[in-house]
């Protein structure tokens, strides 16, 4: 392999490389095996034409493109490795010369990972904040646990109160005409949850089971433009009213919600320790974000558009996964929000650029400080992941498809951030 790299303006350069005569001939052999299967000539069975007759009939040139397709991917990767470059986009490759019996010569225009000009990244000043958990915060956490353990009990009498859950049918009208999306049957609604249009839940308070008419006005900035600011009437049938039955806060409750405690006092102590650890982690996260933002802003880098677009696509995939977890699709979201997929990606672009710059900056610091990720670091990370997902290490490795580089990449970023934290100054 002979490969040369010539850097041009910006993040582009020209990579020239060649495939030996022997490799090209092997590529022609593979190309013939591929195409002969579909070729028919009188006097020969399909796929059984001798090579010499094939080339006399169709010319060896008919095999060139398939031969190139066979040898090019491996040759390009070897050239990239030899030139020690880091491409970030698909290259534009031209064949300079192709002739049987001679090496194949290629010229590739390649966009590479940009160089980062680092600013100050050691001694970043961060605030150190003391945290303390109050009794009121512990009480609030226990109250939240009580609500999580509450049961819904059918109310046979009385009226709807804030916090109750109702089962309703409803249909919305603009004037006398029903509007699209304004109907549902046996819908479960917690009063005060804010799931419905402002005013709807509030006007159900005090109502009994049965049929009711509720007048509301849609917000001026409602996602469905045809309804924004409009007066509407909902015909509502309340089938059931349910109220929460909250368990008593005692030792039995403590044992029910946590197998590791025997008394309410033990639960309070444990909850206080959890809240303390949570607050300390939040302070640590703020420090991390401040340091990362500071070192990223002080760095200079010309980011290729291809890297930004790739990050936008990654962010879009992450967004779609979050929607799926909520039982939605991108199509449903665009209908609900009034945005197109292109609008969503456009809104993501600025954040995508920041994410790319941050990653490039941290990678540059990792290299500048000669930091390393050891095999022991990787093994420890796999053990950690196995514990998190209750799987063994080999299962985790199998899910990653042997892609240890991705794990090493994440660990290198984490190691860089820890280095920056260690080098920071507390004020």
C-alpha positions in Angstrom: 0.0 0.0 0.0 1.3 3.4 -1.0 -0.7 6.3 0.4 0.0 10.0 0.6 -2.0 12.7 2.4 -2.0 16.4 1.4 -3.9 18.7 3.7 -5.8 21.5 2.0 -7.7 24.5 3.3 -10.0 24.0 6.3 -10.7 20.4 7.2 -10.3 18.9 3.8 -7.4 17.1 2.2 -6.5 14.8 -0.7 -5.6 11.2 0.0 -4.0 9.3 -2.9 -3.4 5.6 -2.8 -3.1 2.6 -5.1 -4.1 -1.1 -5.3 -1.4 -3.4 -6.5 -1.7 -5.2 -9.8 -2.1 -8.5 -7.9 -4.9 -7.1 -5.8 -6.6 -5.7 -8.8 -6.4 -9.0 -10.6 -7.9 -10.7 -7.5 -10.7 -8.1 -7.6 -11.4 -9.0 -11.3 -11.6 -12.7 -10.3 -14.2 -11.9 -7.7 -16.1 -9.6 -10.1 -16.2 -12.4 -12.7 -17.6 -14.9 -10.1 -20.3 -12.4 -9.3 -21.5 -11.4 -12.7 -21.2 -14.7 -14.5 -24.0 -16.2 -12.4 -26.5 -14.1 -14.4 -25.0 -14.3 -17.9 -26.4 -16.5 -20.6 -24.8 -17.4 -23.9 -26.0 -19.9 -26.5 -24.2 -23.2 -26.0 -23.4 -22.7 -22.3 -25.4 -23.3 -19.1 -26.2 -20.2 -17.1 -23.2 -19.3 -14.9 -20.9 -21.8 -16.7 -19.3 -19.5 -19.3 -15.5 -19.8 -19.3 -13.6 -16.7 -18.3 -11.8 -16.3 -21.6 -15.0 -16.5 -23.7 -16.7 -14.1 -21.3 -13.9 -11.5 -21.7 -13.8 -12.0 -25.5 -17.6 -11.4 -25.7 -18.0 -8.6 -23.2 -14.5 -7.3 -22.6 -12.6 -7.3 -19.4 -13.7 -3.6 -18.9 -17.2 -4.9 -18.1 -15.7 -6.3 -14.8 -13.9 -3.1 -13.8 -16.7 -1.5 -11.7 -17.4 -4.6 -9.7 -13.7 -5.2 -9.2 -13.4 -1.6 -7.9 -16.3 -2.1 -5.6 -14.6 -5.2 -4.2 -11.1 -3.8 -3.6 -11.9 -0.2 -2.8 -13.3 -0.4 0.8 -10.4 -2.3 2.2 -7.8 -0.3 0.3 -9.3 3.0 1.5 -9.3 1.9 5.1 -5.7 0.8 4.8 -4.8 4.1 3.2 -6.5 6.0 6.0 -4.6 4.0 8.6 -1.3 4.6 6.8 -1.9 8.3 6.4 -2.9 8.5 10.1 -6.0 10.6 9.4 -9.4 10.6 11.0 -12.2 11.0 8.4 -15.6 12.4 9.6 -17.6 12.0 6.4 -17.9 9.8 3.3 -15.0 10.6 0.9 -15.3 11.6 -2.7 -13.2 9.1 -4.6 -12.0 9.2 -8.2 -10.1 6.5 -10.1 -7.1 8.1 -11.6 -6.0 5.2 -13.8 -7.4 1.8 -14.5 -5.8 -0.7 -16.8 -5.4 -4.4 -16.5 -1.8 -5.3 -15.6 -1.2 -2.0 -13.8 -1.9 -0.8 -10.2 -5.2 0.9 -9.6 -4.7 4.6 -8.6 -7.3 6.5 -6.5 -7.7 10.1 -5.4 -10.0 10.7 -2.4 -11.1 14.1 -1.2 -11.6 13.6 2.6 -13.0 15.7 5.3 -11.1 15.0 8.5 -11.5 15.6 12.2 -10.7 19.2 12.9 -7.8 20.4 15.1 -8.8 22.2 18.3 -6.9 25.2 19.6 -7.3 24.9 23.4 -7.7 27.8 25.7 -7.2 27.8 29.4 -8.4 24.5 31.0 -6.5 24.1 34.2 -7.4 26.0 37.4 -10.9 26.7 36.4 -12.7 28.4 39.3 -15.9 26.8 40.6 -18.1 27.5 43.6 -18.2 25.0 46.4 -21.7 24.8 47.9 -22.5 23.2 51.2 -25.7 21.2 51.1 -28.0 20.2 54.0 -31.2 18.2 54.1 -34.0 19.7 56.2 -36.7 17.8 58.1 -39.3 19.4 55.9 -37.6 17.9 52.8 -37.6 14.5 54.4 -41.3 14.9 55.3 -42.0 15.9 51.7 -40.2 12.8 50.4 -42.2 10.5 52.7 -45.4 12.2 51.7 -44.5 11.5 48.0 -44.0 7.8 49.0 -47.4 7.8 50.6 -49.0 9.2 47.5 -47.2 6.5 45.4 -48.6 3.8 47.6 -52.1 5.3 47.7 -55.1 3.3 46.4 -58.0 4.6 44.4 -61.3 4.0 46.1 -64.6 4.4 44.4 -66.7 7.3 45.7 -70.3 6.3 45.7 -71.5 9.7 46.8 -70.4 13.3 46.9 -68.8 15.5 44.3 -65.5 15.7 42.4 -62.6 17.2 44.5 -59.2 18.3 43.6 -56.9 15.2 43.5 -59.8 12.8 42.7 -59.5 10.6 39.6 -62.5 10.4 37.3 -63.6 8.2 34.4 -65.3 10.3 31.7 -66.6 10.5 28.2 -66.2 13.8 26.5 -66.8 15.5 23.2 -65.8 19.1 22.3 -67.7 21.5 20.1 -67.0 24.8 18.4 -70.5 26.2 18.3 -72.7 23.3 17.2 -69.9 21.5 15.3 -67.7 18.8 17.0 -63.9 19.3 16.3 -61.4 16.7 15.4 -59.5 15.2 18.3 -62.0 16.4 20.9 -63.6 13.1 21.7 -62.8 10.2 24.0 -64.5 7.5 26.0 -63.7 6.0 29.4 -60.9 8.5 29.8 -59.0 8.4 33.1 -58.2 11.9 34.4 -56.7 13.0 37.7 -58.1 16.4 38.7 -55.3 18.9 39.2 -52.8 17.0 37.0 -52.9 19.6 34.3 -53.4 17.0 31.6 -56.3 18.9 30.0 -56.9 22.4 28.6 -56.6 25.1 31.3 -60.0 25.4 33.0 -61.4 22.0 32.1 -60.3 20.1 35.2 -61.1 23.1 37.5 -64.7 23.2 36.2 -65.2 19.5 36.9 -64.6 20.2 40.7 -67.9 20.1 42.5 -69.7 18.1 39.8 -71.4 14.7 40.5 -71.6 11.6 38.3 -73.8 12.2 35.3 -73.9 14.5 32.3 -72.4 18.0 32.3 -71.6 20.9 29.9 -68.3 22.8 30.4 -67.4 26.0 28.6 -63.7 26.7 28.1 -61.5 29.0 26.0 -58.4 27.5 24.3 -55.1 29.3 24.9 -54.0 31.8 22.3 -50.9 29.8 21.7 -52.5 26.4 21.4 -50.6 23.9 19.2 -53.7 23.4 17.0 -54.0 26.7 15.2 -57.7 26.1 14.3 -58.5 25.9 18.0 -56.2 28.6 19.4 -58.1 31.3 21.3 -61.5 29.8 20.4 -64.4 29.3 22.8 -65.5 25.7 23.0 -68.1 23.6 24.8 -67.4 20.1 26.1 -70.2 17.6 26.8 -68.9 15.4 29.6 -70.3 12.3 31.1 -68.8 11.4 34.5 -69.0 7.6 35.0 -67.0 7.2 38.2 -65.3 9.2 40.8 -62.3 7.8 42.7 -60.4 9.2 45.7 -57.0 8.4 47.0 -56.8 6.4 50.2 -53.4 7.3 51.6 -51.7 4.8 53.9 -50.8 5.8 57.4 -47.2 6.9 58.0 -46.0 4.2 60.5 -43.6 1.3 61.0 -45.8 -1.0 58.9 -45.7 1.5 56.0 -41.9 1.8 56.3 -41.5 -2.0 56.0 -43.9 -2.1 53.1 -42.0 0.4 51.0 -38.4 -0.7 52.0 -37.4 -4.2 52.8 -34.2 -3.0 54.4 -35.8 -1.1 57.3 -38.0 -2.1 60.2 -39.2 1.2 61.6 -40.4 4.6 60.4 -37.3 6.2 62.1 -35.0 4.0 60.1 -36.8 4.9 56.9 -36.5 8.6 57.7 -32.8 8.2 58.3 -32.3 6.3 55.1 -34.3 8.8 53.1 -32.3 11.7 54.6 -29.0 10.0 53.6 -30.4 9.5 50.0 -31.5 13.1 49.7 -28.0 14.2 51.0 -26.3 12.1 48.4 -28.6 13.4 45.7 -28.0 17.0 46.7 -24.2 16.4 46.7 -24.4 14.8 43.3 -26.4 17.8 42.0 -23.7 20.2 43.2 -21.1 18.0 41.6 -23.0 18.0 38.3 -23.3 21.8 38.3 -19.5 22.0 38.8 -18.9 19.6 36.0 -21.2 21.5 33.6 -19.6 24.8 34.5 -16.1 23.5 33.9 -17.1 21.8 30.6 -18.8 25.0 29.4 -15.8 27.2 30.4 -13.2 25.1 28.6 -15.4 24.6 25.6 -16.0 28.3 25.2 -12.3 29.1 25.5 -11.4 26.6 22.7 -11.4 27.4 19.0 -12.3 24.9 16.3 -13.7 24.9 12.8 -16.3 22.1 12.8 -17.2 20.4 9.5 -20.9 20.6 8.6 -20.9 16.8 8.2 -20.1 16.4 11.9 -22.9 18.7 12.9 -25.4 17.0 10.7 -24.4 13.6 12.0 -24.9 14.9 15.6 -28.4 16.2 14.6 -29.3 12.7 13.3 -28.1 11.2 16.5 -30.2 13.7 18.5 -33.2 12.9 16.4 -32.8 9.2 17.0 -32.6 9.9 20.8 -35.7 12.1 20.6 -37.6 9.4 18.7 -36.6 6.8 21.4 -37.9 9.1 24.1 -41.2 9.5 22.3 -41.5 5.8 21.9 -41.1 5.4 25.7 -44.1 7.7 26.0 -46.1 5.7 23.5 -45.7 8.3 20.7 -44.2 8.3 17.3 -42.5 11.2 15.5 -45.5 11.5 13.2 -47.9 11.8 16.2 -45.6 14.4 17.7 -45.4 16.6 14.6 -49.2 16.5 14.3 -49.5 17.5 18.0 -46.8 20.2 18.0 -47.5 21.6 14.5 -43.8 21.3 13.7 -42.3 19.3 10.8 -39.4 16.9 11.2 -37.3 19.5 9.4 -38.3 22.2 11.9 -37.3 19.9 14.8 -33.9 19.1 13.3 -33.4 22.8 12.6 -34.0 23.6 16.2 -31.5 20.9 17.2 -28.7 22.3 15.1 -27.3 24.8 17.6 -27.3 22.3 20.4 -25.7 19.7 18.0 -22.9 22.1 17.3 -22.3 22.7 21.0 -22.2 19.0 21.7 -19.7 18.4 18.9 -17.5 21.2 20.1 -17.6 20.0 23.6 -16.6 16.4 22.6 -13.8 17.7 20.4 -12.5 19.9 23.2 -12.5 17.1 25.7 -10.8 14.8 23.3 -8.1 17.4 22.6 -7.4 17.8 26.4 -7.3 14.0 26.8 -4.5 13.9 24.1 -2.7 17.0 25.4 -2.4 15.6 28.9 -1.5 12.0 27.7 -4.4 10.6 29.7 -5.1 6.9 29.2 -7.9 4.4 29.6 -6.5 1.1 30.8 -7.8 -2.4 30.3 -8.6 -2.4 34.0 -10.8 0.7 33.5 -12.7 -1.1 30.7 -13.1 -4.2 32.7 -14.4 -2.2 35.7 -16.9 -0.4 33.4 -18.2 -3.7 32.1 -18.7 -4.9 35.6 -20.5 -1.7 36.5 -22.8 -2.0 33.5 -23.5 -5.7 34.3 -24.6 -4.7 37.8 -26.8 -1.9 36.6 -28.7 -4.1 34.1 -28.5 -7.3 36.2 -26.7 -9.2 33.5 -23.3 -10.9 33.3 -20.3 -9.2 31.6 -20.3 -11.5 28.5 -24.0 -10.6 27.9 -23.1 -6.9 28.0 -20.2 -7.4 25.6 -22.5 -9.3 23.3 -25.1 -6.5 23.3 -22.3 -4.1 22.3 -21.3 -6.4 19.5 -17.7 -6.3 20.7 -17.5 -2.5 20.2 -15.1 -1.8 23.0 -14.0 1.4 21.3 -17.3 3.0 22.2 -16.8 2.1 25.9 -13.2 3.4 25.7 -14.5 6.6 24.1 -17.0 7.3 26.9 -14.3 6.5 29.6 -11.8 8.8 28.0 -14.3 11.7 28.2 -15.1 10.8 31.8 -11.5 10.7 32.7 -10.9 14.1 31.1 -13.8 15.6 33.0 -12.4 14.2 36.3 -9.0 15.6 35.4 -10.5 19.0 34.9 -12.3 18.7 38.3 -9.1 17.7 40.0 -7.3 20.7 38.4 -10.1 23.2 39.3 -10.0 25.8 42.0 -12.8 26.0 44.6 -13.9 29.6 45.5 
